[in-house]
């Protein structure tokens, strides 16, 4: 298989990992492969992105943000 027929696989700069059971629950945020902090709400993800010079226009765009173990509305353990 050559590169010209390979599917495009997005590697977003922002990765939000699954909810960690704590009081209160949180999600670990990575930017460019480095852990940059914890998020307890979607606004924390946006603040982290802004701190690294990333403007997020669409939190549902998989080329910008990858949500692991849920989406932007998942902030508690199930």
DOTORBA-849393 format. One record per residue (C-alpha): residue in three letters; x, z, y. Coordinates in steps of 0.001 Angstrom, whole numbers, plus 500000, padded with zeros to 6 digits. Each point is the difference from the previous one (the first is absolute). Example, Ala and Ser with C-alpha at 12.3 -4.5 7.8 and 13.67 -1.06 7.14 Angstrom:
DOTORBA-849393
ALA512300507800495500SER501370499340503440
//
This chain:
DOTORBA-849393
UNK500000500000500000UNK501367499073503367UNK499556501849503261UNK497739497284501351UNK497333500727497381UNK500458503772499867UNK497166502055501462UNK500708501757503278UNK500357503730499471UNK499635502002503186UNK502464502777500639UNK498446501937502859UNK502151502185502215UNK497569502932499662UNK499211501640496670UNK497514502871499797UNK500230501830496677UNK497206501802498158UNK498473503291501076UNK502108503072499241UNK498052503107499000UNK500757502572502678UNK498139501980502629UNK499276497786501852UNK500577496910497825UNK502412497386501341UNK501482496602499236UNK503677499096500224UNK500805497119502352UNK502939497655499476UNK501210497432502500UNK502535497379498982UNK500553501877496718UNK500782503367501604UNK497769503072499976UNK499111500710503626UNK497464502787499653UNK496621501227498876UNK496595498786501114UNK496826502049499911UNK497907497288501659UNK500218496317500817UNK501071500865503543UNK503179501549498577UNK500809496674498328UNK499513498194503306UNK502212502517501824UNK502765499574497426UNK499781496225500307UNK500163500189503798UNK503045502285499821UNK501776497214498098UNK498847497283502369UNK497315498598497721UNK496674499031501534UNK497202500052497436UNK497015497831500849UNK498330500072496579UNK500405502916497576UNK498414497857497271UNK502642497259500222UNK502124500318496812UNK502904498290501756UNK500130502872502509UNK498990503128498053UNK499882500683496273UNK497703502852498968UNK500862501540496618UNK497414502118498211UNK497167499290502396UNK499362498375503331UNK499962501046503640UNK496939502183499295UNK501592501949497112UNK501358503330501243UNK498957502476497301UNK500707500297496283UNK497198498977497698
//
